[in-house]
């Protein structure tokens, strides 16, 4: 449908537009009086867990983090994958008493851990940082809306293609990270909202069509965008 192609093009434009919303991490680290600590997390280590008190905000400096939610029967869904320049756990600033998701390091990760009260103080006291944080949250909200539209209207094949392109940082200002860190088909299934067997089927299809290939990791080619734009 033409509407699907339009949404895909809008997503590409939005990705390029929001890529300019970046934080000067070093400037923030050097800010006088900012109480914070550096956390180093190994692959598979938990930064925070669903259900625990929300006491701090995480700013990712290096690595990659998945945000996942588990329901009452133990089914897990990956709702976001974050990287350098992203925040996690910011819900505590809006009155969320407990974490509604779990953050897990997908690779060796270095993050700035900022106490909730300190983050609030900085947002009120450092207007430049506050403006950038608001801009970041608005761009994050756009991404969440795009994810919702994707889940509601697109096939699992298109959702997988979009997930791979997002993991590859397609459309970012800097060069895309064409070779993805190791990501299992189970995790892709959790991100897309389908079964592992369907993921395996579409991954093989993408590989045969030359959209991706495996070489110690998944390499994503720009041609995969054609799946997202397909009517």
C-alpha positions in Angstrom: 0.0 0.0 0.0 1.1 3.6 -0.7 0.4 4.4 3.0 3.0 1.8 4.1 5.6 3.3 1.7 4.9 6.7 3.0 5.3 5.7 6.6 8.6 4.0 5.8 9.8 7.1 4.0 8.7 9.2 7.0 10.6 6.9 9.3 13.7 7.4 7.2 13.3 11.1 7.3 12.6 11.1 11.0 15.7 9.0 11.6 17.9 11.5 9.7 16.3 14.4 11.6 16.6 12.9 15.0 20.2 11.8 14.4 21.2 15.5 15.0 19.8 15.4 18.5 23.0 14.4 20.4 24.4 15.0 23.8 27.8 16.3 24.6 28.6 13.5 27.1 32.0 14.8 28.0 30.6 18.3 28.8 28.0 16.7 31.0 30.6 14.5 32.7 32.8 17.6 33.4 29.9 19.7 34.8 30.8 21.1 38.1 28.9 19.6 41.1 27.3 16.7 39.1 27.2 13.7 41.4 27.5 10.6 39.3 29.3 7.3 39.0 30.6 5.2 36.1 29.2 1.7 35.8 30.9 -1.0 33.8 28.7 -4.0 32.8 29.7 -7.2 31.2 27.7 -8.8 28.4 24.5 -10.3 29.8 24.8 -8.3 33.0 21.7 -6.4 34.3 21.8 -2.6 34.7 18.4 -2.6 36.4 15.5 -5.0 36.7 11.7 -4.8 36.2 9.9 -4.3 39.5 12.8 -2.8 41.5 12.7 0.8 42.8 13.6 3.5 40.2 16.4 5.4 41.9 18.6 6.6 39.1 18.9 7.4 35.4 21.4 5.6 33.1 23.3 7.4 30.4 25.0 4.9 28.0 28.5 5.9 26.9 29.6 2.7 25.3 28.1 -0.6 24.3 24.5 -1.7 23.7 21.6 -2.3 26.0 18.3 -4.1 25.5 15.2 -3.0 27.3 12.8 -5.9 27.9 9.5 -6.6 29.6 8.3 -9.9 31.1 4.5 -10.6 31.6 2.9 -12.7 34.3 3.4 -16.0 32.5 7.1 -15.3 31.8 6.9 -14.3 28.2 9.6 -11.7 27.3 9.3 -8.9 24.8 12.3 -6.7 23.8 10.8 -3.1 23.5 14.0 -1.2 22.7 17.7 -1.5 21.9 19.8 1.4 23.1 23.3 2.5 22.4 25.8 5.4 23.1 24.1 8.7 23.7 20.8 7.0 24.9 19.2 7.2 28.4 17.5 4.4 30.2 15.4 4.4 33.4 14.3 8.0 32.9 10.7 7.0 33.9 11.7 7.6 37.6 11.7 11.3 36.8 8.0 11.3 36.0 6.9 9.5 39.2 7.3 5.9 38.3 8.1 4.3 41.7 9.4 1.0 40.2 11.1 0.0 36.9 8.6 -1.2 34.3 11.3 -3.0 32.3 14.7 -4.7 32.6 17.9 -3.3 31.1 20.5 -5.8 30.0 23.9 -5.3 28.5 24.1 -6.9 25.0 27.9 -6.2 24.9 30.5 -4.8 27.3 28.8 -1.5 28.3 30.0 1.7 30.1 27.3 3.9 31.5 26.9 7.0 33.7 24.6 6.3 36.6 22.9 9.5 37.9 20.9 9.6 41.0 17.3 10.6 40.5 17.5 13.7 42.7 20.8 14.8 41.1 19.3 14.4 37.6 16.3 16.5 38.6 18.7 19.2 39.9 20.8 19.2 36.8 17.7 19.5 34.5 16.5 22.5 36.5 19.9 24.1 36.8 21.6 23.5 33.4 19.2 24.8 30.8 21.3 23.8 27.8 21.3 20.2 29.0 17.6 20.4 29.9 16.8 21.6 26.3 18.8 18.7 24.8 17.2 16.2 27.1 13.7 17.3 26.2 14.6 17.2 22.5 16.0 13.7 23.1 12.8 12.5 24.8 10.6 14.0 22.0 12.6 12.1 19.4 12.3 8.9 21.6 8.6 9.4 21.7 8.5 9.6 17.8 10.4 6.3 17.7 7.9 4.7 20.1 5.0 5.8 17.9 6.7 4.5 14.8 7.2 1.2 16.6 3.6 1.0 17.5 2.5 1.7 13.9 5.0 -0.9 12.7 3.4 -3.5 15.1 -0.1 -2.6 14.1 0.1 -2.4 10.3 3.2 -4.1 9.0 3.9 -7.8 8.4 6.4 -9.7 10.5 8.8 -9.7 7.5 8.7 -5.9 7.3 9.0 -5.6 11.1 12.1 -7.8 11.0 13.7 -5.7 8.2 13.0 -2.5 10.1 14.5 -4.0 13.3 17.7 -5.0 11.5 18.0 -1.6 9.9 17.5 0.1 13.3 20.1 -2.2 14.9 22.5 -1.2 12.1 21.7 2.5 12.9 20.5 3.0 9.3 19.8 6.7 8.6 22.0 8.0 11.4 24.3 11.0 10.6 27.4 8.8 11.1 28.1 5.8 9.0 25.8 2.9 9.7 27.1 0.0 11.8 26.6 -2.5 9.0 27.9 -5.4 11.0 25.7 -6.0 14.0 26.8 -7.3 17.3 25.8 -10.9 17.9 22.1 -11.1 18.3 20.2 -14.3 18.5 17.1 -15.2 16.5 15.2 -15.6 19.8 15.9 -12.0 20.6 14.9 -10.8 17.1 11.7 -12.8 17.6 11.1 -10.9 20.9 11.7 -7.6 19.1 9.5 -8.3 16.2 6.7 -10.1 18.0 6.8 -13.4 16.2 8.2 -16.9 16.4 11.8 -18.0 16.0 10.9 -20.2 13.1 9.4 -17.2 11.2 12.6 -15.2 12.0 14.7 -18.1 10.6 12.6 -18.2 7.5 12.9 -14.5 6.7 16.6 -14.3 7.6 17.3 -17.1 5.1 15.2 -15.3 2.6 17.0 -11.9 3.2 20.4 -13.7 2.9 19.4 -15.4 -0.4 18.3 -12.1 -1.8 21.6 -10.5 -0.8 20.1 -8.1 1.7 22.2 -9.5 4.5 24.9 -12.0 5.0 26.6 -13.7 7.9 30.3 -13.3 8.6 30.8 -13.8 12.3 27.9 -11.4 12.7 25.0 -10.1 10.6 26.0 -7.6 7.9 23.1 -5.5 6.8 23.0 -3.9 3.3 21.1 -0.7 2.3 19.1 -2.9 -0.1 17.2 -4.3 2.9 15.3 -1.0 2.9 13.4 -2.2 -0.2 11.5 -4.7 2.1 10.3 -1.8 4.3 9.2 0.2 1.3 7.5 -2.7 -0.4 3.8 -2.1 -1.0 
